[in-house]
């Protein structure tokens, strides 16, 4: 008799999954993603400028608002995204939770720097939101999250 391997249907425990928001003007405390039915590990979190930003000196950082417990930021505030052109990418920096996000301008040819470090932020149920220093942007931005579900039924919904 052969060996039987059991696999529960619907489990995505070992597969990185991705979700994106529609392009929109960023507003302070905008909820970007909602984590449901268990924790996830963030593999990449970044935003792409779709239409040019104005000259407002806006700084961006990400905040986690758990279903149970206190809210906390999980990045430092970026340098200003004032006057950035469409195609600019702002990426969560994987070196530490207090690190500045990485800003890659379109002049780099659309190539984005990604760290090869073995790293990830683990978040339980709740939502990922923006925290802007000045207020709304005029440019539109699309937000992208790739994640690894850390429990069988965990998933993320884009706002």
SULGICOR-V316063 format. One record per helix or strand of 2 or more residues. SS is the DSSP state (H for helix, E for strand). FROM is the first residue (numbers start at 0). TO is the last residue. Records with the same first field share a line. If there is no record, write none. Layout:
BEGIN
SS: FROM-TO ; FROM-TO
END
This chain:
BEGIN
E: 15-19 ; 23-24 ; 30-35 ; 39-48 ; 59-65 ; 71-72 ; 88-90 ; 101-103 ; 120-122 ; 125-131 ; 139-148 ; 154-157
H: 105-107
END
